[in-house]
Amino acid sequence: MRGAVFHYDEDQDYGYINGVDGKRYIFARNDLSQEVALVRGTLVEFQPDDGTAHNIVAVTTPASGTASSRAAQPQGPGRSAQSMGLWAYFRRALGDDYRNFTGRARRKEFWAFCLCSIIVLVALFVFGILLNLAISGFGNGPRTSIGYVPALLFGLVTILPWTALVVRRLHDIGLTGWLALLCFTPALGGVALLVLGLVPSQLGENPWGQMPAGVRV
């Protein structure tokens, strides 16, 4: 199969190749059949075997920027082939993935949503306090709670994308998404969410897709 080198860590001796089938294969240096420049975008031929690549050889065609190289990148609408920043994960969860209950989500994506949601919610709550004070004349008029409406609306808007993210995080560790119901139970919810945020991604491909980009082995 043909693919392109996506990443190689020389210190830990592992890397990834993006195959033309849209899947990502892990390899080590001893899987090389000849000397290959292990830089991103290098086109290679390899023998796939259950998520790993063996007998890797270089392909003598233009390396990066070609149609073949681009074809070797993971396919999927709105999906980045690289690890993203916290706010980028948060925006994607609220946008493209707001009702995506398939696929996988790494720990960074999970904690990014938690952290950014708290920051936005606190900012809206503080804004609500100031707005209420301004409307009530800083204590000289009737009290009001209308300033808390934006924070309330934000909380309601995040319910669906949050649930979808929890399901994808469960998929990432190899569990069924129905276990997300535990996260909404009064007794077990907090513990379940903490465990969900700490368990590492399942290596390689599982029934819900390839290992998310940026996960370290």
Sine and cosine of phi, psi and omega as CSV:
sin_phi,cos_phi,sin_psi,cos_psi,sin_omega,cos_omega
0.00,0.00,0.50,-0.87,0.04,-1.00
-0.99,-0.15,0.52,-0.86,0.03,-1.00
-0.31,-0.95,-0.13,-0.99,0.01,-1.00
-0.73,-0.69,0.65,-0.76,0.05,-1.00
-0.90,0.44,0.80,-0.60,0.01,-1.00
-0.99,-0.15,-0.63,0.77,-0.06,-1.00
-0.29,-0.96,0.56,-0.83,0.13,-0.99
-0.57,-0.82,0.79,-0.62,0.04,-1.00
-0.97,-0.25,0.96,-0.29,-0.08,-1.00
-0.93,0.37,-0.56,0.83,-0.03,-1.00
-0.92,0.40,-0.67,0.74,-0.03,-1.00
-0.99,-0.11,-0.07,1.00,0.04,-1.00
0.80,0.60,0.85,0.52,0.16,-0.99
-0.47,-0.88,0.38,-0.92,0.03,-1.00
-0.33,-0.94,-0.01,-1.00,-0.02,-1.00
-0.77,-0.64,0.58,-0.81,0.12,-0.99
-0.85,-0.52,0.76,-0.65,0.09,-1.00
-1.00,0.01,0.93,-0.38,-0.01,-1.00
-0.98,0.18,0.32,-0.95,0.01,-1.00
-0.93,0.36,-0.19,0.98,0.05,-1.00
-1.00,0.09,0.06,1.00,0.01,-1.00
1.00,0.06,0.01,1.00,0.00,-1.00
-0.99,-0.17,0.36,-0.93,0.01,-1.00
-0.94,-0.35,0.74,-0.68,-0.08,-1.00
-0.88,-0.47,0.68,-0.73,0.01,-1.00
-1.00,-0.03,0.54,-0.84,-0.01,-1.00
-0.49,-0.87,0.26,-0.97,0.12,-0.99
-0.81,-0.59,0.16,-0.99,-0.07,-1.00
-0.89,0.46,-0.52,0.85,-0.01,-1.00
-0.95,0.30,-0.06,1.00,0.09,-1.00
-1.00,0.07,-0.07,1.00,0.01,-1.00
-0.99,0.16,0.75,-0.66,0.08,-1.00
-1.00,0.04,-0.29,0.96,0.06,-1.00
-0.46,-0.89,0.20,-0.98,-0.01,-1.00
-0.92,0.40,0.81,-0.58,-0.02,-1.00
-0.79,-0.62,0.68,-0.73,0.09,-1.00
-0.95,0.33,0.96,-0.29,-0.10,-1.00
-1.00,0.08,0.88,0.48,0.06,-1.00
-0.90,-0.44,0.44,-0.90,-0.09,-1.00
-0.87,0.49,0.74,-0.68,0.04,-1.00
0.99,-0.13,-0.17,0.99,0.01,-1.00
-0.91,0.40,0.81,-0.58,0.00,-1.00
-0.98,0.18,0.69,-0.72,-0.03,-1.00
-0.65,-0.76,0.31,-0.95,0.20,-0.98
-0.93,-0.38,0.63,-0.78,-0.02,-1.00
-0.45,-0.89,0.24,-0.97,0.04,-1.00
-0.97,-0.24,0.93,-0.37,-0.01,-1.00
-0.97,0.26,0.58,-0.81,0.01,-1.00
-0.45,-0.89,1.00,-0.07,0.10,-1.00
0.80,0.60,0.80,0.61,0.07,-1.00
1.00,0.06,-0.04,1.00,0.04,-1.00
-0.88,-0.47,0.35,-0.94,0.00,-1.00
-0.90,-0.44,0.72,-0.69,0.00,-1.00
-0.77,-0.64,0.26,-0.96,0.06,-1.00
0.79,0.62,0.80,0.60,-0.08,-1.00
-0.99,0.13,0.77,-0.64,0.07,-1.00
-0.74,-0.68,0.45,-0.89,0.01,-1.00
-0.97,0.25,0.49,-0.87,0.06,-1.00
-0.97,-0.25,0.78,-0.62,-0.06,-1.00
-1.00,0.04,0.91,0.42,0.11,-0.99
-0.71,-0.70,0.26,-0.96,0.02,-1.00
-0.78,0.63,0.73,-0.68,-0.19,-0.98
-0.97,0.23,-0.98,0.18,-0.15,-0.99
-0.99,-0.16,0.40,-0.92,0.07,-1.00
0.99,0.11,-0.04,1.00,0.00,-1.00
-1.00,0.01,0.21,-0.98,0.01,-1.00
-0.90,0.44,-0.59,0.81,-0.01,-1.00
-0.91,0.41,-0.66,0.75,0.01,-1.00
-0.91,0.42,-0.67,0.75,0.01,-1.00
-0.92,0.40,-0.53,0.85,-0.01,-1.00
-0.93,0.36,-0.37,0.93,-0.03,-1.00
-0.99,0.14,-0.10,0.99,0.02,-1.00
-0.98,0.19,0.44,-0.90,0.00,-1.00
-0.86,0.50,0.64,-0.77,-0.04,-1.00
-0.99,-0.11,0.47,-0.88,0.04,-1.00
0.51,-0.86,0.76,-0.66,-0.03,-1.00
-0.90,0.43,0.75,-0.66,0.09,-1.00
0.95,0.32,0.22,0.98,-0.05,-1.00
-0.98,-0.20,0.74,-0.68,0.06,-1.00
-1.00,-0.02,0.62,-0.79,0.03,-1.00
-0.99,0.15,-0.04,1.00,-0.03,-1.00
-0.83,-0.55,0.28,-0.96,0.13,-0.99
-0.90,0.44,0.58,-0.81,-0.07,-1.00
-0.93,-0.37,0.22,-0.97,0.07,-1.00
-0.97,0.22,0.20,-0.98,-0.05,-1.00
-0.87,0.49,-0.74,0.67,-0.03,-1.00
-0.94,0.35,-0.51,0.86,0.04,-1.00
-0.92,0.40,-0.68,0.74,0.08,-1.00
-0.89,0.46,-0.65,0.76,-0.02,-1.00
-0.90,0.44,-0.71,0.70,0.01,-1.00
-0.90,0.44,-0.63,0.78,-0.01,-1.00
-0.93,0.37,-0.61,0.80,0.02,-1.00
-0.89,0.45,-0.61,0.80,0.01,-1.00
-0.99,0.14,-0.31,0.95,-0.05,-1.00
-0.97,-0.25,-1.00,-0.05,-0.09,-1.00
-0.89,0.46,-0.56,0.83,-0.13,-0.99
-0.97,-0.25,0.29,0.96,-0.13,-0.99
-0.90,0.43,-0.39,0.92,0.08,-1.00
-0.75,-0.66,0.54,0.84,0.00,-1.00
-1.00,-0.05,0.97,-0.24,-0.01,-1.00
-0.98,-0.22,0.26,0.96,0.06,-1.00
-0.89,-0.46,0.18,-0.98,0.02,-1.00
0.99,0.14,-0.29,-0.96,-0.14,-0.99
-0.73,-0.68,0.40,-0.91,0.05,-1.00
-0.68,-0.74,0.81,-0.59,-0.02,-1.00
-0.97,0.23,0.14,-0.99,-0.02,-1.00
-0.88,0.48,-0.63,0.78,-0.02,-1.00
-0.88,0.48,-0.65,0.76,0.03,-1.00
-0.90,0.44,-0.64,0.77,0.00,-1.00
-0.89,0.45,-0.78,0.63,-0.03,-1.00
-0.95,0.32,-0.49,0.87,0.06,-1.00
-0.88,0.47,-0.69,0.73,0.01,-1.00
-0.91,0.42,-0.68,0.73,0.00,-1.00
-0.88,0.48,-0.77,0.63,-0.06,-1.00
-0.90,0.44,-0.75,0.66,-0.05,-1.00
-0.92,0.40,-0.59,0.81,0.04,-1.00
-0.90,0.45,-0.67,0.74,0.01,-1.00
-0.90,0.43,-0.68,0.74,0.01,-1.00
-0.88,0.48,-0.74,0.68,-0.01,-1.00
-0.90,0.43,-0.67,0.74,-0.03,-1.00
-0.90,0.43,-0.68,0.73,0.04,-1.00
-0.89,0.45,-0.68,0.74,0.01,-1.00
-0.88,0.47,-0.67,0.74,0.02,-1.00
-0.93,0.37,-0.57,0.82,0.02,-1.00
-0.92,0.39,-0.69,0.72,0.05,-1.00
-0.89,0.45,-0.67,0.74,0.06,-1.00
-0.86,0.51,-0.65,0.76,0.01,-1.00
-0.90,0.44,-0.65,0.76,0.03,-1.00
-0.88,0.48,-0.73,0.68,0.00,-1.00
-0.90,0.44,-0.64,0.77,0.01,-1.00
-0.91,0.42,-0.66,0.75,0.03,-1.00
-0.89,0.45,-0.66,0.75,0.03,-1.00
-0.90,0.44,-0.65,0.76,0.00,-1.00
-0.91,0.41,-0.67,0.74,-0.01,-1.00
-0.92,0.40,-0.62,0.78,-0.04,-1.00
-1.00,0.07,0.14,0.99,0.01,-1.00
0.93,0.37,0.55,0.84,0.01,-1.00
0.80,0.59,0.74,0.68,0.10,-0.99
0.99,-0.12,-0.11,0.99,-0.03,-1.00
-1.00,-0.03,-0.14,0.99,-0.02,-1.00
-0.83,-0.56,-0.13,-0.99,0.02,-1.00
-0.92,0.40,0.59,-0.80,0.00,-1.00
-0.96,0.27,0.52,-0.85,0.00,-1.00
-0.61,-0.79,0.38,-0.92,0.03,-1.00
-0.85,-0.53,0.23,0.97,-0.08,-1.00
-0.90,0.44,-0.42,0.91,-0.02,-1.00
-0.92,0.39,-0.30,0.95,0.00,-1.00
-1.00,0.10,-0.07,1.00,-0.04,-1.00
-0.87,0.49,-0.71,0.70,0.03,-1.00
-0.84,0.54,-0.65,0.76,0.02,-1.00
-0.91,0.41,-0.64,0.77,0.02,-1.00
-0.90,0.43,-0.69,0.72,0.01,-1.00
-0.90,0.44,-0.66,0.75,0.03,-1.00
-0.88,0.48,-0.69,0.73,0.03,-1.00
-0.87,0.50,-0.65,0.76,0.02,-1.00
-0.93,0.37,-0.64,0.77,-0.03,-1.00
-0.91,0.42,-0.52,0.85,-0.08,-1.00
-1.00,0.09,-0.09,1.00,-0.05,-1.00
-0.88,0.47,-0.76,0.65,-0.05,-1.00
-0.92,0.39,-0.78,0.63,0.02,-1.00
-0.89,0.46,-0.53,0.85,0.05,-1.00
-0.91,0.41,-0.68,0.73,0.02,-1.00
-0.90,0.45,-0.68,0.74,0.02,-1.00
-0.89,0.46,-0.63,0.77,0.01,-1.00
-0.91,0.41,-0.66,0.75,0.03,-1.00
-0.88,0.48,-0.66,0.75,0.03,-1.00
-0.89,0.45,-0.70,0.72,0.00,-1.00
-0.92,0.39,-0.56,0.83,0.06,-1.00
-0.91,0.41,-0.63,0.78,0.09,-1.00
-0.89,0.45,-0.67,0.75,0.06,-1.00
-0.86,0.51,-0.62,0.79,-0.07,-1.00
-0.91,0.42,-0.48,0.88,0.02,-1.00
-0.99,-0.15,0.16,0.99,0.12,-0.99
1.00,0.03,0.35,0.94,-0.02,-1.00
-0.90,-0.44,0.38,-0.92,0.02,-1.00
-0.94,0.35,0.56,-0.83,-0.02,-1.00
-0.92,0.39,-0.30,0.95,0.01,-1.00
-0.90,0.43,-0.36,0.93,0.05,-1.00
-0.92,0.38,-0.16,0.99,0.07,-1.00
-0.87,0.49,-0.39,0.92,0.02,-1.00
-0.87,0.49,-0.50,0.87,0.02,-1.00
-0.90,0.45,-0.50,0.87,-0.04,-1.00
-0.95,0.32,-0.22,0.98,-0.03,-1.00
-0.93,-0.36,0.21,0.98,0.07,-1.00
-1.00,-0.04,0.65,-0.76,-0.07,-1.00
-0.84,0.54,-0.65,0.76,-0.11,-0.99
-0.98,0.18,-0.63,0.78,-0.14,-0.99
-0.96,-0.30,-0.16,0.99,-0.13,-0.99
-0.82,0.57,-0.78,0.62,-0.04,-1.00
-0.89,0.45,-0.69,0.72,0.00,-1.00
-0.91,0.41,-0.67,0.74,-0.01,-1.00
-0.88,0.47,-0.66,0.75,0.01,-1.00
-0.92,0.39,-0.62,0.78,0.02,-1.00
-0.90,0.43,-0.72,0.70,0.04,-1.00
-0.88,0.47,-0.65,0.76,-0.02,-1.00
-0.89,0.46,-0.56,0.83,0.00,-1.00
-0.99,0.15,-0.21,0.98,-0.05,-1.00
-0.97,-0.25,-0.47,0.88,-0.05,-1.00
-0.93,0.35,0.78,-0.63,-0.02,-1.00
-0.95,0.32,0.28,-0.96,0.01,-1.00
-0.90,0.43,0.55,-0.84,0.12,-0.99
-0.95,0.30,0.78,-0.63,-0.07,-1.00
-0.93,0.36,0.54,-0.84,0.05,-1.00
0.95,0.31,-0.35,-0.94,-0.03,-1.00
-1.00,0.01,0.60,-0.80,0.14,-0.99
-0.77,-0.64,-0.03,-1.00,-0.08,-1.00
-0.85,0.52,-0.24,0.97,-0.04,-1.00
-0.96,-0.28,0.14,0.99,0.09,-1.00
0.78,-0.63,-0.11,-0.99,-0.02,-1.00
-0.97,0.24,0.35,-0.94,0.07,-1.00
-0.88,0.48,0.73,-0.68,-0.04,-1.00
-0.85,0.52,0.51,-0.86,0.01,-1.00
-0.90,0.44,0.62,-0.79,0.06,-1.00
1.00,-0.06,-0.15,0.99,0.01,-1.00
-0.95,0.31,0.76,-0.65,0.05,-1.00
-1.00,-0.01,0.66,-0.75,0.02,-1.00
-0.98,0.18,0.00,0.00,0.00,0.00
